[in-house]
Amino acid sequence: GGAKEEARPDYPMELEMWIGLGGDLGQRIEEMAADFNSRQDKYVINVVEQGDYEEAMTSAIAAYRAGNQPHILQVYEVGTGTFMGSRQVIKPVYELMADAGMPMNKDEYLSQVTAYYSDLEGNMLSFPFNSSTPIFYYNIDAFREAGLDPHDPPSTWPEVAEAAEKLMATGNYSAGFTFQWPSWTQMENFSAWHDVPLGTRANGMLGWDAELVFNDEVRVRHLQQLVDWQKNGVFQYGGRRGDATPLFTSGDVPMYIASSAAYAGIARTANFEFSAGFLPYWPDVAGAPQNSIIGGGSLWVMGGHSDAEYQGIAEFFAYLSSAEVQAEWHQFSGYLPVTYAAWELSREQGFYDKIPIHNTAISQITLNPPTDNSRGLRFGMFPQVRNVILDGMEAALTGEMTAQRALDQAVSRGNALLREFERTVQ
Ligand SMILES: O=P(O)(O)OC[C@H](O)CO
């Protein structure tokens, strides 16, 4: 994708945005674009749903190679390292906004979010849009029925197991708890929450030469515990991605570790009362609980488009980051308010008094000043590394390997991918 000729632009100009979300969330992004389109007549943002996050990223990279890449691409957080290390593929967002005369003020965005998407010089490379963090959802009706305090959810893993046993004793559930995105919730966030490194070099934030180190006693023991809990019904596996929500909303499994943005789907389908608390932790791990890290996605602008097109993208981004638009998106979806103004506006509107779950997510990512283990992750080819981690977790859960062997193997396969990526970084 070389730069396009700068002919006199024709308006209205069509700008394509590929997203990796569907359902209610994808629909709402389409509505936001339609609202922007109706407020001005120069630009038309066309939102195209490209399957899930992984599929959207793969299709966009293939499209870039063929010279027909979209203008904007929603990338899940694990794709961050790959794009940061492939600078020719992207138009950095700080540069896009400055060129358009609307320089970004990083201080307006939550520091946990800007840290994740800035390079070593502190420049924001992608546009923060839908940041989430995993939280611990629980079925209040089920808690009441099992004699558990619905205002005091379990805060440690042993308490989760204890609650699961009480819930299972009612005979009404297929398991005590499940989770979505197993690597994100049980390995990546688990590590930050317990203040142990997933990899060296501040989880890759300080350099591409980082090495994965998640096969220590803390992680091995947790995975082994999941294997054991699966055997006695405390835990039920719910798949690799975000697909476990129906296990919770059907009422079958009363505790669910999932993205704060799973809220939108849960709120619309569960016919029981629910709430959410912090992620559980192991009380004998000294650094826990630390703070959780963000997930979800950000918007990357792809290289090879004209200045006039970049101007339109900058205007769309300015619209998306306005306090009103951000606050509405946050309140609908459960994604974090990525700007302080949207957070403040939501507070003024009494949103957190009405739905305290959303306060839980924000308090949890800001619980303590982040350490090198809890600032975020930046590994190249992390979508592939995540699949390697998932292979390992599943190998342990199916009994094919011990937890130790599964994680040893995931670390060595993952490190091979990091070295492969390191050779390609420009
Ligand atoms: O479901 P989301 O959008 O909050 O994303 C969860 C994970 O971060 C995906 O990598």
The ligand as an ORCA input file, in Angstrom:
! r2SCAN-3c Opt
* xyz 0 1
  O     -14.520     -9.092     25.021
  P     -13.632     -7.899     25.029
  O     -13.842     -6.986     23.859
  O     -13.656     -7.180     26.315
  O     -12.147     -8.454     24.836
  C     -11.662     -9.451     25.682
  C     -10.214     -9.754     25.382
  O      -9.418     -8.666     25.767
  C      -9.951    -10.042     23.950
  O      -8.598    -10.192     23.677
*
